[in-house]
Amino acid sequence: MKKYSEIKILSINDIKTNIEIKKKDYQKMKFDQVFNLKKDFVKIRILRRYIAKLKTELNKRINDNKTGK
C-alpha cells in the first residue's frame, strides 16, 4: 500500500486503475473471509481504507479541475 504522499504523485488514470484493481482484491478477500478460507481482518480493513484514500484523491482532483484551481 502506498502512502498518501505517494498517491498524490499518481495521475488520474493511474488512480482509477488502482481503484479497480484494489476493489477486485477487496472483493476476493471478502469472499474468502465469508467462506472461511482466510481470516485476514486487518488486511481487509487496510485495503478498504486504501481504496478510500484513492477515491478521496480522485474526487479532490476532479473537483479542483472543475473549479479551475
N, C-alpha and C positions, 0 to 999 in steps of 0.2 A: 504494500500500500504506500502510496506517495503522500508526502506531507502537503499541507495546504499551500505552502510556498512553491512547491514543485507543480501543483495543479495550476497555479496562476500562469505559469510559463506555457502551458499547452495551448494549442489552437482550439478554436471552437469545434472543428471537425474531429480532432483528437479526443476532446472531452465527450462528444456524442458517441464516438466509437467505444471509449472506455465505459461509458454508462451502459451501453448494450451488452458488452462483454461481462461486466460485473453483475448485471441483472440476471444473465443466464447462469453465472456461477452461484448467485444467491438462490435462484430457484432450485438448482440442483442440490445445494446444501440443505435447503428446507425440505425437499423431497426425501433426501437421505435421512434427515432427522425424524421425519414422520414415520418412516418405516424402520427406525432404529438401526440404520446402517452405520451412522456416525452420531456422536454426541458432542459436537463442537459448538457449544452455545456461545463461547467467546468469539470465535471466528465469524459466526453468523452476525453477531452484534457489530463487530468491527467492519465487516463488509457492508452492512446496512448503513452504517454511519459514513463510510467512504462514498457510497453511492449518493448519499445526501449532500456531501461536500461537493461532489462533481456537479450535481444538479444546481446547487446554490451558485457555484461559479458560472455555470452556463447561463442561468437566469440573470445573473448580475451583468454579464457581458451583453446579453440580448437587450436588456433594459438600458444599458449605457449607450448602445448603438442607436436605440430609438430616440433617446433624449439628446444625442449628439455630443456626448462627453468624450 
